[in-house]
Amino acid sequence: MSTAPEHGPSWDDPALTLLARRLRDAHRLVAPLPPADRRRCIRHLLAITDLAKRDTALAARRLDAFLADFRPEPGSR
């Protein structure tokens, strides 16, 4: 059994910081949606957040796709 620390991303990784900010902003975008739509979108964002733990670049691409497809309904704001 090794006592060496895991070599994950560093805390000051600019790509992770940007992704975290974009995920936060995406959660703010879905907050005003009706409850059923909001739950579906939040589940999607949580899946992207979980993916970011393993593959930051893929998570960023998935977030890009989510935001490109995200269209709030008229009158939801």
Sequence and secondary structure as in RCSB ss.txt:
>XXXX:A:sequence
MSTAPEHGPSWDDPALTLLARRLRDAHRLVAPLPPADRRRCIRHLLAITDLAKRDTALAARRLDAFLADFRPEPG
SR
>XXXX:A:secstr
   S      TT HHHHHHHHHHHHHHHHHTTS HHHHHHHHHHHHHHHHHHTT HHHHHHHHHHHHHH    TT
  
